[in-house]
Amino acid sequence: MTGPSATVDAAFKPGYSFGGYLGQLGNKLGGELRYSYASNEMELSSGGKSFKMTGRTQAVHYDLAFYFNDKRPRCGPTCWPAAG
């Protein structure tokens, strides 16, 4: 980042993350519940000084699926379009 009189460096340090999901299949309707968590350290530095802080994010998603074919396999590839 730059400004009229100073330059600031911003960086994310390596951290950790994890997540999981539960799926449900029905005859015409199904879905998937997902959870994710991430934690890492962020740092701003300029002119020999630095500021560090910890960042954490959590997300919960539910995708609803409609099945238009009655004769679908119970296992197999799926496609879940999404936007964010």
Phi, psi and omega in degrees: 000143178228153177225187182296331184228003184210158174240135180238132175262133178242137181213150173251127177277154176300144180221210180223159177207158175205165180194173179199169179211157173233135180243153179223130179245137175230186179291311181240347187224138178210181180187175181214128177257127182234148176226138175220149181221138177219145178218132174202168182260138178247148182220134171246134179220143179196137176057035179083358178249152179219154178230126181243145174210156180264136177243138177227141176228146175226144179218139175235129182232146169230124177254128178261132182237134175252133180253124183261351181248121180289335185256057179262150179289152178287337176233146176155178181291146177228160177232125181240092178293144182209160176224149182213000000 
